[in-house]
Amino acid sequence: MNNSLQKSNLVIPGLGQQYKGLFDIGAAVSQTTIETQKELLAAHFNSITAENDMKFERIHPLKDVYTFEAADRLVDFAAKHGMRMRGHTLVWHNQTPDWVFEESDGVPAIRETLLARMKEHIDIVAGRYKGLIYCWDVVNEVIEDKSDVWLRESNWLNGIGEDFIAKAFQFAHEADPNALLFYNDYNECNPEKRDKIIRLIQMLQQQEVPIHGIGLQGHWNLNGPSIAEIREAIEKYAALGLQLQVTELDISMFDFEDRRTDLLQPTAEMLEKQAERYEQVFGLFREYHEVITAITFWGAGDDYTWLDDFPVRGRKNWPFVFDEKHQPKPAFWKIANWNNR
Ligand code: HXH
C-alpha cells in the first residue's frame, strides 16, 4: 500500500505513476511544503518547481550576494525523491530587486549595465544547476493584458528594449546548453493574449533564438477558460513546433471578479463542479499528450495555495485535487486511474 491509494476495492498507484508515458505530474513547493506535504509530494508527484525560492529577489537579493541555500534544499529534495526539477524563473518584472535597474547613484541603469547583470545572473543561476534542472522558465509574463499593447511595460523593457527577451534565452542557452528553455505566461488561453504570445514566439523563432517550449500557467477557475478555448490555445501553440507544459495549474473556486469572503469551506456543488473541470481538462491534456510534456500544479494540497492571498488577501481557496488533510477530493478520482476505466 506504499505510494498507493485505495477506494473501495480499487488500489491505484500515485498520479505521477499513472501518467507515466504521457507527461510528468509536478507541484510547486516551498521550504515549508517540502516538510508539511512531504508524503503527499512523494506519493503523487514526479516533478517540482520552486514557487518562490529561485526568483531573482530570493536568489540574488544584492549585487554581490547570491543566496542559494533554499533553492539547493529543493534541488536536494527532488534528487532524493527521484523527481525532475523545473527552474522558475530567470527574467521577470516582479520579485526582482530595484538594485538591478539602478546605477550605484540611483539613476536608471543603462542598457549595457542591464544586459551585463542579466547575463551574470543567468550564468550563475542556470550554471549552478546544470544537469539538475532540466528546463527553465527563462522569461515570465512579458505580454501585456490590455489588448492594444503587445509587450508589458517593465524595467527590463524600458532599460534594454524589446531584445531583452531574445537576450535572456541566448544567455540561458550559453549557461546550460542542455536545458530546455520555456516562455511562460498567464491568461494564455485568452484569444487576444494568446495571439500576442504566438507573435512573440514567432519573432524569436525567426531570429533563431534558442527556445524549446511554451509554459501555459493554467491559473483557471470553475467557469473559465472554456474547454474549447483551452483546446484552441493548445492547437495554436503546438503549431509553432514547440513542446507545451502546463506550468502552474490550479482551478480556483472563485471567478476572478468574485470577491466574496463568507465561505469557510467549499460547497458540495463547488467540489463537484471542480471535479468535472479537472476531468475535462485532464481529458484534453491526455488527447494532446504528444505535445504536452508536463502538468505542474501551483501547489499540491489545499492546506497551502497562493490563492489564499490572491486576489483577496486572507480568503481561503481550494484549487487542488487533494484537500487540506492531503486526502483525495472528488476531482482526484476524476483524473486518477484514467487508463483503467
Ligand atoms: C504567477 N503569476 C507567477 O508566475 C508565479 O511565479 C507566482 O508564484 C504566482 C503566479 C500569475 C499572476 C499574474 C499577474 C498577476 C497576478 C498573478 O497580476 C494581476 C494583478 C491584478 C489583476 C490581474 C493580475
Residues whose N, C-alpha, C, O or C-beta is under 5 A from the ligand:
A	BS01	HXH	E51 Y186
